[in-house]
Amino acid sequence: MKNLIFIRHAKAEEGNPSISDFERSLTTKGKVISMLMAGKLKEKDSFNGIILTSPAFRALETAIIFSKVLGIEPAKIIMSDYLYLKMNYHYLRDILSGINDKTESVMLFGHNPAFSEITGKLCRRGYDLMPKCGIVNISFNVDKWSEVKQKDGKLEYYLKPEKIL
């Protein structure tokens, strides 16, 4: 069994000319919601896997908050440029091909519209716009990451911030 947990970054600062999109930080509210959502994830799931994140600061901040709440050393977070620049189903397969098949779960932190589109393709639930800090867990009844295919995933849960606040 393989598990993919997609987490969209939390609320970030608005863009402005003095800071690049890549450097935008989470707002105070985004940090609080990240902690709350990480707590909800911890109640649902005992995560034992690897964490991959977009290197964009808002995604990295979200990943660090989650890792601390989940009791995972932030130094174990792996950054992947694919999760920021080029994320789509094709690149997800490239990312998964580099993961050891002994790893059962992968938590990915990234951005829309890519995460909404990919999660919609992986399971039969259809397309739904992931809210900021939304969490989608999709499982696959396979032994190897290379066997993960579109429409073969089972939606385990979909956590939305408005459902917990």
Helices and strands as residue ranges (DSSP letters): E 2-8, G 21-23, H 28-44, E 50-53, H 57-70, G 74-76, E 78-79, H 82-85, H 89-97, E 105-110, H 114-122, E 135-140, G 145-147, E 154-159, G 161-163
